[in-house]
Amino acid sequence: MNNAGHVSRKKKFPTKLLMAGLVLLALVVAGRVLPLADWLRASQTWIKDHGAAGMTLFFLAYVVVTLLMGPAWLLTIAAGLTWGLAIGVPLVWVSATAGAAAAFLLGRTLARHRVEAFAKSNATLAALDRAVAKKGWKIVFLLRLSPVVPFVFSNYVYGLTAIRFWPYVAASAFGMLPLTALYVGAGAAGQAALGGGPPSGPWTTVALAVGALLTIGVTIYVTRIAKKELKESQRDRA
């Protein structure tokens, strides 16, 4: 029990937030030693020159990566690097919601047996089913605010639960907004650090920093609530 508690405490800090920070730091360092800014501007120019087609390509890529359970958060940061906050946040939000909806439908139909087998072997995912059955869209919303259950895995597992499709989509969409804004903001800050243009100026930097701190604080708080709900479901199961 003590070892389990020790491991649980070590995992309290959201790993993805740390990884996002490390990616941003790596971009800044790489920009000092490589012509990364030139490469970035070239790729951004290519995508922006294609306008709606470039955004459509990003949308499709995001949905595919989500369905393949790849690192969708990297594409979220890339959107901030390419389009900044104003376009990046709504583009990622729509893309992530579509990917989550598609995975949910697959988990409920074609991939149901495989997802069931995987969920039964994972205590957290097994508890997720009971938590959703007990609190419905509320637990989905809480877990979307928190990285306690990985986004790409949970999409399929939600398809096994009793929650209906549209409440799931709505709870997922609104719950994903804060983390989406945080990761896109990290990319936008990286864009400025690499000399890629806006955001610029001290007030923009302060706004991004305050927004990031608030999102991290909310995420840590909600993570604790979500973990508590999952633990209660595990106890009920036992």
N, C-alpha and C positions, 0 to 999 in steps of 0.2 A: 504493500500500500504506500509506504513512504517513497519508494522509488518512483511509483506511478505519479504521486503528487509532485515529486521533484521534476519529472519530465513535463508534467502539465504546466508547472510554473515557468519552465524554460521556454515553453511555446506560446506564452501569453503575448509577446510582441509580434505583431503581424509580419510574417516573413515577406509577403509580397511588397509591403511598404518599404522594408529594408532593401529589397532587391531593386525597387524602382529608384531609390536614392543612390544605390551603387551604380546603376546604369547611367544615371545623370552625371555622377562623378566621373565615371569612365569616359563619357562623352566630352566632358570638359578637359580631362587630361589628354585624351586622344587628339582633341582639337589643338593642343599645344605642340604635339610632335608629328602630326600627320596633316595633310591638306584636307582634313575631314570637312571643314566648312565649305570648301569648293565642291567636294563630292555631294554634300548634302544639298547645296544650292542647285547643283545640276539635276539631281533627282527630283527636288521640289519643283524646279522649273518644268521638267518633263510632265509631272503629274498635273501641275496647275495649268499648263498649256492645253491639257486634254479636258479641263473643266469638269463637266458632269460625268464624262466617261471615266476620268481618273477617280472620282468619288464612287462611281458605280463599281469599278474594279476593286477599290478598297472595301466596299460593302460586301462584295461577294467573297473576297479573300477572308474577311473577318468571320463570316458565317461558316466557311469551310474549315478554318482553323478551330472555331468553336466546336463544330461537329466532330473534328478529329481529336478533340481534347488537347490542342496545342496551347502554347503560351500566348493567349489572346491579349494579355496585359501589355506585351511588347508592342503589339499593333496599336494599342491605346496610346502609348507613349509616342509612337511614330506619328500618329495623327496630330498630336500636339506639336511635334517637330515640323510637320509639313504645313498644317493649316492654322495653327494657333488655337486659342480657346474658343473664339467666336464660332468657327466652323467645326473644329475638332470635336467639341463636346457633343453637339447634336448629331454629328455624323457617327461617332462611336456609340452614342446612346441608341440610335436607331439600329445600327449594325449588331450590337450586343443583344438587344431585345429580340431581333429577328433570329439570331443564332440560338438564343435560349429557347425561343418558341419552337424552332425546328427540332432541336435536341429533345425537348419535352415530348413532341409528337412521335419522334422515333422511339423514345424510351417507352412510350405507351403502346406502340404497335410493333414495328419490325424488329427492334432491338430488345424487346421486353424480356425475353428469356435470359439473354446474356447479362443485362443490367440486374435482373433479379439475383442471378448467381453471384455477381460481384458484390451487390449490396448486402447479401446475407453473410458474406465473409468479412465485412467491415462493420465494426460495432457502431461507429459514428453514423454511417449511412443507414444502418438498420434502425437506429434511434430516431433518425430524421423522419422516417415514415410515420412513426407513432406521434412525433411532435406535430407534424402537419395534420394528422388525423384529429389531434386534440385542439389545435388552435388555427388551422386553416391558413389563409393568406397572411395572417399576422406573423407566423414563424418564417414564412418565405420572405416577407419584407425585412424582418430582422436579420436573417442570414444573408440577404443581399447587401445589407449595410456593412456586414462583417465578413472578413476573409476566413472565418473559422471552418467553413465548408467550401472547398475549391469550386469556383464558378463552373468550370467546364465539366466536372464530374457530377455536380448536383443537378445540372440541367436534365440529365437522363434519369436520375433517381426520382426527381419530382414527378416524372411521367408514371411512376409506379404508385404514387400516392393517390388519395381520393380527391385531391383538389381539382376543381374544374379549370379548363384551359384559360378562359379570359381573366378570372381572378388571379391566376398564376402569372399571366403576362403583365397585368397591371401592377401587381406587387413587385415583380421582378424589375420592371421598368423604373418605377419610382425608387426602389431600394438601391438600384445600381448607380443612381445619379451622383451621390457624393464621391464614391471611389473613382467613377469615371472622370469627374472634374479634377480630382487629385492627380491621376495619372496623366491626363491630357495637359494639366498645368505643369507637371514635371517636364513633359516634352516641350511645352512652350518656353519654359525657363531655359531648357537646354538649347533651344533655337536661338534665344537671345545671347547665351553664353558663347555660342559658336559664331556669333556675328551674323545670324540669319535674319535679323530684323526685329520686329516687335515680338513680344512685349519689351518696352524699353523705359528707362527712367526709374528713379528710386521709388516712386509711389506704386508703380506697377509691381516692382519686386516685393515691396512690403505687402501689397494685396495678395500676391501669390503665396508668400510665406505665411501670412495670417490664415489664409484659406486652407493651406496645407496642414497647419497646426490644428485648426478647428476640426478638419476632417479626420486627422489621426486620433484626436481626442475622442470624437464621437465613435470612431471605429473601435477603439479599445474598449469604450464603455459598452457598446452594443455587443462586442465579442463576448464580454463577460455574461451579459444577459442571455445570449444565444447558447453559450456553453452550459449555463444553468438549466435552460430549457431542455437541452439534449441529455444532460445528466438525469433530470427528472424522468425523461422518457425511458432512459436505460434502466432506472430503478423500477419503473412501472412494469417494464418488460421482464425484469428478474422476478 
